[in-house]
Amino acid sequence: MHTLDWIVMGLYFVLMIGIGVWSYRQVKGTGDFFTAGGRMPWWLSGISHHMSGYSAAVFVAYAGVAYKYGFTLYIWWAVPVAIAVFVGAKWIAPRWSRLRQRLHIESPTEYLALRYNVPTQQLLAWSGVLLKLFDVGAKWAAISVILNVFAGVPLTTGIIASCLLSLVYVTIGGLWADAWTDFAQFIVQLAAGLAMFVIVLAKLGGVSAIFDLWDRLPPTHNDALAGPYTLGFVLAYLLIDFLSYNGGTWNLAQRYIAAPSGKEARKAAYLSSALYLIWPLILFFPMWASPLFYPSLQNPDQSYSMMAMDLLPPGLIGLVLASMFAHTMAMTTSDANAITSVVTRDILPRLFVRFRKLDGKAALLAARVTLVVFTGLTLLVAVNQSQFGGILGLLITWFGALVGPISIPMLLGLLPVFKRSGSAAAIVSWAGGLLTFGYVKYVMEGASTATLVASPVVVSAALFIVIGLLTHKHAVPREVDELVDSLNEDLP
């Protein structure tokens, strides 16, 4: 790292703090803090949805996958996400905004009390919060690895420093700060990614390297499916991505909830889907080329960071590092905001009577304190990430396998075709998915990653649907019937 790199990084951090301070003026209550008052334009919501969908783990764990297996990274990660978000734009995204229009929700789990009942809501809320501790912790650990490579910062110090910076702007500015910093971070990572792409192309001989790169790499590197990333794995992740990126991951639901209408939420989803389909082809290219620069790398997770350090001139190194920060902070701060909305709107009021009466500044203070506490807990997970299988283990195995049982009742519960699946279906599907994960991971011997990831979500989906069919003779509660059907159209 040169002096110019540190200056670029410093300017980036000042920009993030400045956006947070500006956004502070937009926050008058928890509705602004959690849902931007339902006024977020579709293009900002779409970019924020995209930026909040992946973190610096892309430049660490996924860079390692690209180094070892090649093009399959695009096929199993980017393409399923793009398809999932595109399909969700039609069926799911608009319904989140319409829930806010009708019920004035401020958290993704708030509507579950009406759709099912309070115990079901609490079960899904608590389990989702616990799962996010692992997910966010993995992302802090990923950025610390990058800081260690670039600047020699100890891993624990990197985790704490990244977290404290993020806390400043998201705590004061809420979702508005989160979305606008996402936009600024999008511009930064666009510039950094294009710079890295162009410089690597030049090193490899020009534009022709886009096509002849694959002739220089091992033959399996241009395979659509390679290594453990089989067709079954891709199909499993397509299902998981549909659930996660359409709202099962709560911070992504928030982007749709904040849209003014269902029509605007749908446009945001289409924009995010297009970005997932196109941008990774540029972003991943240096990762695919990394074996040509480092043929015998002992730790492939460091390949992208090493390329940036070796190939980029002073100033651009700082820009690339800033873009890696951008992805992590975009995702972790939005996660923290979403979790805070669930805790303050759905959990604390059920545990303590005094939280039911909070409004105005008192409610905002409770939200900000909760956000700080949750982020502190994710730091503990990040520091001990090796105990859970490392960064990739946390992201793929734990989160990928467990997000399904939590999100199936949330997302399928929005659709009229599943309105007969009530609280019993939601609870049994949740429990069945978790038990399946435990059985496959700790009892079955030699189960593949695809089996471990797919089994819980498939079992949960089957139980939710089958129980709904078995209870088809039971009358659907009037309020549930009216709510689900009303989500088909925007309010006038």
C-alpha positions as a printed NumPy array, in Angstrom:
array([[  0.   ,   0.   ,   0.   ],
       [  1.379,   3.403,  -1.067],
       [  0.54 ,   6.808,   0.382],
       [ -1.794,   7.501,  -2.554],
       [ -3.68 ,   4.277,  -1.804],
       [ -4.256,   5.336,   1.791],
       [ -5.465,   8.746,   0.592],
       [ -7.981,   7.083,  -1.743],
       [ -9.151,   4.839,   1.098],
       [ -9.424,   7.84 ,   3.421],
       [-11.527,   9.784,   0.919],
       [-13.776,   6.769,   0.494],
       [-14.342,   6.508,   4.243],
       [-15.042,  10.255,   4.486],
       [-17.637,   9.862,   1.715],
       [-19.375,   7.044,   3.598],
       [-19.507,   9.064,   6.816],
       [-20.715,  12.128,   4.911],
       [-23.606,  10.172,   3.404],
       [-24.518,   8.911,   6.857],
       [-24.579,  12.445,   8.273],
       [-26.698,  13.69 ,   5.346],
       [-29.111,  10.764,   5.744],
       [-29.517,  11.542,   9.435],
       [-31.656,  14.509,   8.443],
       [-34.012,  12.258,   6.499],
       [-34.775,  10.042,   9.493],
       [-37.724,  11.315,  11.54 ],
       [-38.928,   7.987,  12.91 ],
       [-38.532,   4.225,  12.661],
       [-40.471,   4.198,   9.378],
       [-37.686,   6.258,   7.792],
       [-34.979,   4.282,   9.624],
       [-36.206,   0.857,   8.463],
       [-38.157,   1.434,   5.212],
       [-37.071,   4.896,   3.976],
       [-40.66 ,   5.978,   4.453],
       [-41.673,   3.95 ,   1.394],
       [-40.112,   6.627,  -0.841],
       [-37.056,   4.898,  -2.291],
       [-36.92 ,   5.238,  -6.121],
       [-36.788,   2.001,  -8.093],
       [-33.309,   2.571,  -9.54 ],
       [-31.828,   3.193,  -6.084],
       [-33.701,   0.209,  -4.665],
       [-32.463,  -2.005,  -7.521],
       [-28.816,  -0.979,  -7.183],
       [-29.009,  -1.305,  -3.397],
       [-30.59 ,  -4.77 ,  -3.767],
       [-27.721,  -5.807,  -6.043],
       [-24.982,  -4.364,  -3.831],
       [-26.518,  -5.903,  -0.711],
       [-26.524,  -9.342,  -2.32 ],
       [-22.81 , -10.113,  -2.061],
       [-19.828,  -9.091,   0.003],
       [-16.033,  -9.189,   0.016],
       [-16.376, -12.969,   0.266],
       [-16.627, -12.778,  -3.534],
       [-13.017, -11.524,  -3.609],
       [-11.839, -14.135,  -1.1  ],
       [-13.692, -17.453,  -0.974],
       [-15.226, -17.161,  -4.448],
       [-11.896, -16.014,  -5.909],
       [-10.52 , -19.293,  -4.582],
       [-13.264, -21.194,  -6.407],
       [-12.46 , -19.331,  -9.641],
       [ -8.764, -20.151,  -9.222],
       [ -9.383, -23.873,  -8.749],
       [-12.391, -24.536, -10.988],
       [-12.771, -21.626, -13.427],
       [-15.948, -20.601, -15.253],
       [-18.243, -22.73 , -13.099],
       [-18.261, -19.896, -10.548],
       [-20.419, -17.809, -12.909],
       [-22.722, -20.743, -13.649],
       [-23.416, -21.815, -10.067],
       [-23.444, -18.376,  -8.442],
       [-24.321, -15.487, -10.795],
       [-26.718, -17.169, -13.219],
       [-28.994, -18.759, -10.577],
       [-29.17 , -15.441,  -8.693],
       [-30.106, -13.551, -11.873],
       [-32.812, -16.102, -12.709],
       [-34.146, -16.16 ,  -9.143],
       [-34.444, -12.365,  -8.924],
       [-36.012, -12.162, -12.414],
       [-38.701, -14.718, -11.532],
       [-39.257, -13.067,  -8.168],
       [-39.848,  -9.729,  -9.898],
       [-43.104, -11.134, -11.216],
       [-44.395, -13.05 ,  -8.2  ],
       [-42.722, -11.821,  -5.004],
       [-41.117,  -8.368,  -5.122],
       [-44.318,  -6.317,  -5.602],
       [-46.018,  -8.056,  -2.677],
       [-43.479,  -6.735,  -0.187],
       [-44.238,  -3.138,  -1.088],
       [-47.977,  -3.817,  -0.985],
       [-47.622,  -5.238,   2.528],
       [-46.222,  -1.894,   3.64 ],
       [-49.052,  -0.073,   1.87 ],
       [-51.733,  -2.106,   3.646],
       [-50.23 ,  -3.056,   7.018],
       [-47.604,  -0.3  ,   7.423],
       [-44.981,  -2.932,   8.198],
       [-41.419,  -1.87 ,   9.016],
       [-39.859,  -5.334,   9.235],
       [-40.041,  -8.382,   6.925],
       [-41.452, -10.631,   9.663],
       [-44.046,  -8.184,  10.974],
       [-46.814,  -9.481,   8.724],
       [-46.367, -13.079,   9.936],
       [-48.399, -12.443,  13.094],
       [-51.463, -11.819,  10.912],
       [-50.63 , -14.377,   8.227],
       [-50.058, -17.201,  10.748],
       [-50.007, -16.26 ,  14.436],
       [-47.658, -14.71 ,  16.995],
       [-45.851, -17.952,  18.017],
       [-45.019, -18.695,  14.37 ],
       [-43.807, -15.153,  13.874],
       [-41.576, -15.372,  16.94 ],
       [-40.144, -18.743,  15.933],
       [-39.135, -17.514,  12.492],
       [-37.908, -14.162,  13.799],
       [-35.672, -15.653,  16.491],
       [-34.204, -18.349,  14.238],
       [-33.57 , -15.823,  11.473],
       [-31.701, -13.516,  13.827],
       [-29.506, -16.387,  15.043],
       [-28.755, -17.499,  11.479],
       [-27.734, -13.977,  10.487],
       [-25.154, -13.925,  13.258],
       [-23.222, -16.567,  11.297],
       [-23.81 , -15.009,   7.891],
       [-22.714, -11.493,   8.837],
       [-19.8  , -12.838,  10.851],
       [-18.485, -14.618,   7.748],
       [-18.544, -11.342,   5.815],
       [-16.555,  -9.485,   8.459],
       [-14.015, -12.316,   8.38 ],
       [-13.766, -12.03 ,   4.581],
       [-12.864,  -8.332,   4.607],
       [-10.284,  -8.948,   7.33 ],
       [ -8.493, -11.459,   5.082],
       [ -8.28 ,  -8.817,   2.35 ],
       [ -6.952,  -6.176,   4.755],
       [ -4.349,  -8.661,   5.932],
       [ -3.097,  -9.266,   2.385],
       [ -3.097,  -5.613,   1.324],
       [ -1.818,  -3.882,   4.428],
       [ -0.666,  -6.583,   6.828],
       [ -3.464,  -5.718,   9.271],
       [ -4.04 ,  -8.556,  11.79 ],
       [ -7.292, -10.411,  11.128],
       [ -9.002,  -9.473,  14.393],
       [ -8.005,  -5.822,  14.02 ],
       [ -9.369,  -5.806,  10.466],
       [-12.694,  -7.239,  11.59 ],
       [-13.127,  -4.651,  14.348],
       [-12.037,  -1.698,  12.187],
       [-14.415,  -2.632,   9.348],
       [-17.281,  -3.06 ,  11.749],
       [-16.791,   0.241,  13.564],
       [-16.691,   2.209,  10.315],
       [-19.913,   0.624,   9.098],
       [-21.641,   1.195,  12.408],
       [-21.087,   4.95 ,  12.251],
       [-23.105,   5.671,   9.125],
       [-25.796,   3.008,   9.361],
       [-26.567,   3.76 ,  13.009],
       [-27.215,   7.429,  12.367],
       [-28.751,   7.238,   8.885],
       [-30.721,   3.966,   8.782],
       [-31.925,   2.585,   5.46 ],
       [-31.495,   5.908,   3.652],
       [-27.793,   5.928,   4.553],
       [-27.572,   2.255,   3.669],
       [-29.1  ,   2.737,   0.198],
       [-27.168,   5.875,  -0.721],
       [-23.867,   4.388,   0.431],
       [-24.769,   1.331,  -1.66 ],
       [-25.096,   3.648,  -4.665],
       [-21.769,   5.357,  -3.954],
       [-20.156,   1.982,  -3.391],
       [-21.601,   0.745,  -6.689],
       [-19.822,   3.566,  -8.513],
       [-16.566,   2.79 ,  -6.675],
       [-16.666,  -0.94 ,  -7.4  ],
       [-17.654,  -0.259, -11.036],
       [-14.557,   1.914, -11.519],
       [-12.3  ,  -0.497,  -9.637],
       [-13.643,  -3.586, -11.391],
       [-13.271,  -2.062, -14.852],
       [ -9.726,  -0.914, -14.045],
       [ -8.744,  -4.401, -12.907],
       [-10.398,  -5.96 , -15.981],
       [ -8.623,  -3.654, -18.446],
       [ -5.196,  -4.034, -16.818],
       [ -5.439,  -7.846, -16.726],
       [ -6.534,  -7.845, -20.385],
       [ -3.523,  -5.715, -21.282],
       [ -1.177,  -8.068, -19.414],
       [ -2.637, -11.042, -21.301],
       [ -2.261,  -9.457, -24.756],
       [ -5.391,  -7.418, -25.34 ],
       [ -9.063,  -7.985, -26.113],
       [ -8.389, -11.343, -27.747],
       [ -7.535, -12.706, -24.297],
       [-11.245, -12.689, -23.449],
       [-11.608, -15.685, -25.741],
       [ -8.181, -17.357, -25.835],
       [ -7.724, -17.229, -22.045],
       [ -9.457, -20.592, -21.764],
       [ -6.936, -22.25 , -24.085],
       [ -4.162, -21.318, -21.654],
       [ -5.923, -22.629, -18.56 ],
       [ -6.438, -26.282, -17.562],
       [ -9.152, -27.892, -19.75 ],
       [-11.676, -28.204, -16.919],
       [-11.598, -24.443, -16.222],
       [-14.006, -23.689, -19.07 ],
       [-16.488, -26.357, -17.982],
       [-19.883, -25.08 , -16.903],
       [-19.891, -27.554, -14.02 ],
       [-16.704, -28.67 , -12.305],
       [-15.516, -30.124,  -9.023],
       [-18.207, -30.219,  -6.328],
       [-20.358, -27.768,  -8.305],
       [-22.587, -30.311,  -9.993],
       [-25.963, -29.88 , -11.678],
       [-27.624, -30.921,  -8.435],
       [-25.678, -28.245,  -6.562],
       [-26.71 , -25.561,  -9.09 ],
       [-30.383, -26.565,  -8.973],
       [-30.287, -26.595,  -5.178],
       [-28.8  , -23.125,  -5.13 ],
       [-31.329, -21.892,  -7.691],
       [-34.085, -22.794,  -5.229],
       [-32.174, -21.308,  -2.297],
       [-31.436, -18.14 ,  -4.284],
       [-35.118, -17.761,  -5.134],
       [-35.952, -17.819,  -1.449],
       [-32.994, -15.761,  -0.28 ],
       [-32.837, -12.98 ,  -2.876],
       [-36.596, -12.42 ,  -2.96 ],
       [-36.87 , -11.701,   0.734],
       [-35.829, -14.757,   2.704],
       [-32.689, -12.725,   3.324],
       [-34.421,  -9.912,   5.168],
       [-32.275,  -6.994,   4.043],
       [-33.215,  -7.754,   0.433],
       [-36.903,  -7.761,   1.314],
       [-36.375,  -4.311,   2.812],
       [-35.392,  -2.913,  -0.589],
       [-38.761,  -3.952,  -1.966],
       [-40.67 ,  -2.853,   1.131],
       [-39.121,   0.623,   0.761],
       [-40.33 ,   0.988,  -2.847],
       [-43.345,   3.324,  -3.286],
       [-45.455,   0.66 ,  -5.038],
       [-45.441,  -2.895,  -6.292],
       [-44.777,  -1.644,  -9.816],
       [-41.662,   0.205,  -8.644],
       [-40.483,  -2.827,  -6.643],
       [-40.793,  -4.981,  -9.766],
       [-38.654,  -2.553, -11.786],
       [-36.035,  -2.603,  -9.011],
       [-35.913,  -6.4  ,  -9.171],
       [-35.465,  -6.41 , -12.947],
       [-32.552,  -3.973, -12.628],
       [-30.886,  -6.076,  -9.941],
       [-31.336,  -9.235, -12.026],
       [-29.692,  -7.624, -15.064],
       [-26.719,  -6.501, -12.964],
       [-26.232, -10.027, -11.605],
       [-26.234, -11.442, -15.124],
       [-23.837,  -8.949, -16.735],
       [-21.466,  -7.492, -14.155],
       [-19.908, -10.761, -12.837],
       [-18.539, -11.511, -16.326],
       [-16.271,  -8.474, -15.918],
       [-15.706,  -8.8  , -12.19 ],
       [-14.727, -12.487, -12.332],
       [-12.417, -12.279, -15.36 ],
       [ -9.266, -11.44 , -13.343],
       [-10.124, -14.29 , -10.968],
       [-10.372, -16.736, -13.861],
       [ -7.015, -15.502, -15.191],
       [ -5.241, -15.72 , -11.826],
       [ -3.73 , -19.233, -12.379],
       [ -1.72 , -17.767, -15.26 ],
       [ -0.117, -15.247, -12.916],
       [  0.26 , -17.59 ,  -9.9  ],
       [  0.478, -21.202, -11.134],
       [  1.191, -22.814,  -7.757],
       [ -0.567, -20.644,  -5.224],
       [ -0.866, -22.292,  -1.812],
       [ -3.869, -20.203,  -0.693],
       [ -6.161, -19.52 ,  -3.677],
       [ -8.416, -17.325,  -1.515],
       [ -5.714, -14.633,  -1.734],
       [ -5.404, -14.731,  -5.535],
       [ -7.489, -11.643,  -6.347],
       [ -5.871,  -9.55 ,  -3.626],
       [ -2.392, -10.548,  -4.777],
       [ -3.192,  -9.66 ,  -8.388],
       [ -4.392,  -6.233,  -7.323],
       [ -1.228,  -5.649,  -5.308],
       [  1.087,  -6.799,  -8.102],
       [ -0.648,  -5.394, -11.201],
       [ -2.244,  -2.115, -10.199],
       [ -0.443,   1.246,  -9.883],
       [ -0.605,   3.31 ,  -6.662],
       [ -4.028,   4.833,  -6.17 ],
       [ -5.836,   2.071,  -8.032],
       [ -4.825,  -0.407,  -5.334],
       [ -6.646,   1.766,  -2.808],
       [ -9.632,   1.992,  -5.152],
       [ -9.869,  -1.8  ,  -5.496],
       [ -9.554,  -2.245,  -1.741],
       [-12.281,   0.376,  -1.297],
       [-14.504,  -1.577,  -3.697],
       [-14.01 ,  -4.714,  -1.605],
       [-14.964,  -2.763,   1.48 ],
       [-17.942,  -1.454,  -0.478],
       [-19.389,  -4.892,  -1.069],
       [-18.947,  -6.015,   2.504],
       [-20.318,  -2.862,   4.091],
       [-23.24 ,  -2.78 ,   1.652],
       [-24.273,  -6.248,   2.746],
       [-23.43 ,  -6.194,   6.435],
       [-24.99 ,  -2.807,   7.189],
       [-28.18 ,  -3.691,   5.351],
       [-28.286,  -7.012,   7.217],
       [-27.832,  -5.203,  10.518],
       [-30.608,  -2.741,   9.694],
       [-32.992,  -5.544,   8.722],
       [-32.228,  -7.592,  11.827],
       [-32.724,  -4.506,  13.972],
       [-36.154,  -3.943,  12.446],
       [-37.171,  -7.504,  13.321],
       [-35.825,  -7.299,  16.872],
       [-37.321,  -3.898,  17.702],
       [-40.643,  -4.352,  15.889],
       [-41.38 ,  -8.049,  16.422],
       [-39.292,  -9.526,  19.254],
       [-38.765,  -6.921,  21.972],
       [-42.42 ,  -5.763,  22.091],
       [-43.452,  -9.382,  22.759],
       [-40.91 ,  -9.748,  25.561],
       [-41.228,  -6.381,  27.303],
       [-44.395,  -4.321,  27.669],
       [-42.549,  -0.992,  27.683],
       [-41.287,  -1.554,  24.113],
       [-44.884,  -1.667,  22.866],
       [-45.37 ,   1.947,  23.85 ],
       [-42.206,   3.374,  22.313],
       [-42.519,   5.898,  19.526],
       [-40.665,   8.862,  18.083],
       [-37.156,   9.456,  19.434],
       [-37.426,   6.695,  22.039],
       [-38.169,   4.098,  19.349],
       [-35.275,   5.397,  17.236],
       [-32.903,   5.151,  20.196],
       [-33.986,   1.556,  20.839],
       [-33.381,   0.734,  17.168],
       [-29.892,   2.216,  17.199],
       [-28.879,   0.457,  20.414],
       [-30.169,  -2.857,  19.079],
       [-28.172,  -2.384,  15.884],
       [-24.955,  -1.86 ,  17.853],
       [-25.583,  -4.93 ,  20.047],
       [-26.305,  -7.219,  17.091],
       [-23.197,  -6.046,  15.239],
       [-21.091,  -6.704,  18.339],
       [-22.323, -10.289,  18.425],
       [-21.429, -10.814,  14.754],
       [-17.877,  -9.765,  15.613],
       [-17.595, -12.689,  18.013],
       [-18.631, -15.075,  15.234],
       [-16.181, -13.465,  12.795],
       [-13.245, -13.815,  15.183],
       [-14.125, -17.513,  15.675],
       [-15.144, -18.28 ,  12.076],
       [-12.676, -21.182,  11.826],
       [-14.805, -23.107,  14.341],
       [-17.685, -23.193,  11.826],
       [-15.81 , -24.366,   8.742],
       [-14.205, -21.091,   7.657],
       [-15.669, -18.332,   5.504],
       [-16.896, -20.525,   2.653],
       [-18.3  , -23.036,   5.128],
       [-20.319, -20.34 ,   6.87 ],
       [-21.615, -18.838,   3.634],
       [-22.433, -21.976,   1.669],
       [-23.064, -24.701,   4.193],
       [-24.656, -23.007,   7.187],
       [-26.457, -20.094,   5.599],
       [-27.303, -21.86 ,   2.345],
       [-28.765, -24.869,   4.12 ],
       [-30.692, -23.039,   6.84 ],
       [-32.108, -20.039,   4.987],
       [-34.707, -22.266,   3.287],
       [-36.564, -23.546,   6.375],
       [-36.872, -19.971,   7.653],
       [-37.838, -18.279,   4.398],
       [-40.297, -20.803,   2.929],
       [-43.176, -19.839,   5.26 ],
       [-42.336, -16.153,   4.715],
       [-42.297, -16.168,   0.925],
       [-44.782, -18.893,   0.056],
       [-47.114, -17.397,   2.635],
       [-47.4  , -14.331,   0.39 ],
       [-48.858, -16.326,  -2.52 ],
       [-52.602, -17.069,  -2.87 ],
       [-51.978, -20.653,  -4.012],
       [-50.537, -21.476,  -0.572],
       [-53.052, -19.617,   1.582],
       [-54.322, -22.915,   3.078],
       [-50.872, -23.602,   4.537],
       [-51.306, -22.146,   8.006],
       [-49.266, -21.972,  11.193],
       [-48.999, -25.771,  11.544],
       [-47.515, -26.029,   8.051],
       [-45.087, -23.183,   8.776],
       [-43.825, -24.633,  12.063],
       [-43.569, -28.241,  10.851],
       [-41.751, -27.199,   7.669],
       [-39.316, -25.103,   9.712],
       [-38.629, -27.938,  12.167],
       [-38.382, -30.542,   9.408],
       [-35.801, -28.506,   7.504],
       [-33.627, -27.963,  10.569],
       [-33.782, -31.619,  11.59 ],
       [-32.866, -32.64 ,   8.048],
       [-29.829, -30.364,   8.111],
       [-28.694, -31.864,  11.424],
       [-29.186, -35.412,  10.168],
       [-27.345, -34.902,   6.857],
       [-24.463, -32.948,   8.394],
       [-23.83 , -34.968,  11.539],
       [-25.308, -38.452,  10.972],
       [-24.95 , -39.226,   7.265],
       [-21.411, -40.038,   6.216],
       [-19.92 , -38.647,   3.025],
       [-22.916, -36.496,   2.013],
       [-22.046, -34.094,  -0.805],
       [-22.296, -30.326,  -0.451],
       [-25.264, -30.369,  -2.834],
       [-27.075, -32.874,  -0.618],
       [-26.324, -30.913,   2.528],
       [-27.534, -27.642,   1.019],
       [-30.541, -28.994,  -0.885],
       [-32.036, -31.445,   1.607],
       [-33.297, -28.964,   4.247],
       [-34.98 , -26.64 ,   1.74 ],
       [-36.573, -29.483,  -0.238],
       [-37.948, -31.106,   2.919],
       [-39.242, -27.759,   4.218],
       [-40.961, -26.922,   0.93 ],
       [-42.522, -30.376,   0.674],
       [-43.864, -30.262,   4.233],
       [-45.285, -26.754,   3.83 ],
       [-47.091, -27.657,   0.613],
       [-48.286, -31.14 ,   1.642],
       [-49.687, -30.004,   4.987],
       [-51.563, -27.237,   3.194],
       [-53.072, -29.818,   0.827],
       [-54.03 , -32.13 ,   3.694],
       [-55.906, -29.296,   5.415],
       [-57.698, -28.117,   2.27 ],
       [-61.085, -28.72 ,   3.903],
       [-60.332, -26.246,   6.676],
       [-61.615, -22.747,   6.092],
       [-58.98 , -20.062,   5.524],
       [-59.336, -17.305,   8.155],
       [-61.07 , -14.303,   6.625],
       [-58.285, -11.858,   7.463],
       [-55.669, -14.15 ,   5.869],
       [-57.801, -14.638,   2.769],
       [-58.319, -10.904,   2.352],
       [-54.687, -10.034,   3.007],
       [-53.146, -12.511,   0.558],
       [-55.616, -11.677,  -2.222],
       [-55.136,  -7.939,  -1.711],
       [-51.427,  -8.253,  -2.525],
       [-52.236,  -8.931,  -6.182],
       [-52.695,  -5.217,  -6.927],
       [-51.296,  -1.878,  -5.8  ],
       [-53.509,   0.446,  -3.836],
       [-54.992,   3.259,  -5.978]])
